């Protein structure tokens, strides 16, 4: 997924005059969903990096202590 994001970021960065819909149509022809391309475009416009920040996912429910208790 990061490779795809990099491709969209690259296209947006190199073609400043290109409209969003043109970018979406280009990647939709390759089989990507419109919402995915729009979400990536939004990340680009806001100025977020291509990669997600580490630890941005939902934390695990079981910590080591609870996992050990489960095994016992």
C-alpha positions as a Markdown table, in Angstrom:
| # | Residue | x | y | z |
|---|---|---|---|---|
| 1 | Unk | 0.0 | 0.0 | 0.0 |
| 2 | Unk | 2.9 | 2.4 | 0.7 |
| 3 | Unk | 4.2 | 1.8 | -2.9 |
| 4 | Unk | 0.8 | 2.9 | -4.2 |
| 5 | Unk | 0.7 | 5.9 | -2.0 |
| 6 | Unk | 4.2 | 6.9 | -3.2 |
| 7 | Unk | 3.0 | 6.6 | -6.8 |
| 8 | Unk | 0.0 | 8.9 | -6.1 |
| 9 | Unk | 2.2 | 11.4 | -4.2 |
| 10 | Unk | 4.7 | 11.4 | -7.1 |
| 11 | Unk | 2.0 | 12.1 | -9.6 |
| 12 | Unk | 0.5 | 14.9 | -7.6 |
| 13 | Unk | 3.9 | 16.4 | -7.0 |
| 14 | Unk | 5.1 | 16.3 | -10.6 |
| 15 | Unk | 1.8 | 17.5 | -12.1 |
| 16 | Unk | 0.7 | 20.6 | -10.2 |
| 17 | Unk | -1.9 | 21.6 | -12.8 |
| 18 | Unk | -3.6 | 18.2 | -12.8 |
| 19 | Unk | -7.1 | 18.1 | -11.3 |
| 20 | Unk | -8.0 | 15.6 | -8.6 |
| 21 | Unk | -10.5 | 13.9 | -10.9 |
| 22 | Unk | -7.8 | 13.3 | -13.5 |
| 23 | Unk | -5.6 | 11.6 | -10.9 |
| 24 | Unk | -8.6 | 9.5 | -9.7 |
| 25 | Unk | -9.5 | 8.5 | -13.3 |
| 26 | Unk | -5.9 | 7.5 | -14.0 |
| 27 | Unk | -5.6 | 5.2 | -11.0 |
| 28 | Unk | -9.2 | 3.9 | -11.4 |
| 29 | Unk | -8.2 | 2.6 | -14.8 |
| 30 | Unk | -5.5 | 0.5 | -13.0 |
| 31 | Unk | -8.2 | -0.9 | -10.7 |
| 32 | Unk | -7.9 | 1.2 | -7.6 |
| 33 | Unk | -11.0 | 2.5 | -5.9 |
| 34 | Unk | -11.9 | 6.2 | -6.1 |
| 35 | Unk | -12.2 | 6.6 | -2.3 |
| 36 | Unk | -8.6 | 5.2 | -1.8 |
| 37 | Unk | -7.2 | 7.7 | -4.3 |
| 38 | Unk | -9.2 | 10.6 | -2.7 |
| 39 | Unk | -8.0 | 9.6 | 0.8 |
| 40 | Unk | -4.4 | 9.6 | -0.4 |
| 41 | Unk | -4.9 | 12.9 | -2.2 |
| 42 | Unk | -6.2 | 14.4 | 1.1 |
| 43 | Unk | -3.1 | 13.2 | 2.9 |
| 44 | Unk | -1.0 | 14.9 | 0.3 |
| 45 | Unk | -2.9 | 18.2 | 0.5 |
| 46 | Unk | -2.8 | 18.2 | 4.3 |
| 47 | Unk | 1.0 | 17.6 | 4.2 |
| 48 | Unk | 1.1 | 14.2 | 5.9 |
| 49 | Unk | 3.9 | 11.9 | 5.1 |
| 50 | Unk | 3.5 | 8.9 | 2.8 |
| 51 | Unk | 4.1 | 6.4 | 5.7 |
| 52 | Unk | 1.9 | 6.3 | 8.7 |
| 53 | Unk | 3.5 | 7.2 | 12.0 |
| 54 | Unk | 4.6 | 4.2 | 14.1 |
| 55 | Unk | 2.1 | 3.2 | 16.8 |
| 56 | Unk | -0.8 | 4.7 | 15.0 |
| 57 | Unk | -2.7 | 1.4 | 15.0 |
| 58 | Unk | -5.1 | 0.3 | 17.7 |
| 59 | Unk | -3.3 | -1.0 | 20.7 |
| 60 | Unk | -3.4 | -4.7 | 21.5 |
| 61 | Unk | -5.9 | -5.9 | 24.1 |
| 62 | Unk | -3.6 | -8.5 | 25.6 |
| 63 | Unk | -0.4 | -7.4 | 27.2 |
| 64 | Unk | 2.2 | -9.9 | 28.3 |
| 65 | Unk | 0.8 | -10.3 | 31.7 |
| 66 | Unk | -2.7 | -11.1 | 30.5 |
| 67 | Unk | -1.3 | -13.4 | 27.8 |
| 68 | Unk | 0.7 | -15.3 | 30.4 |
| 69 | Unk | -2.4 | -15.7 | 32.6 |
| 70 | Unk | -4.3 | -17.0 | 29.6 |
| 71 | Unk | -1.7 | -19.7 | 29.0 |
| 72 | Unk | -1.6 | -20.9 | 32.6 |
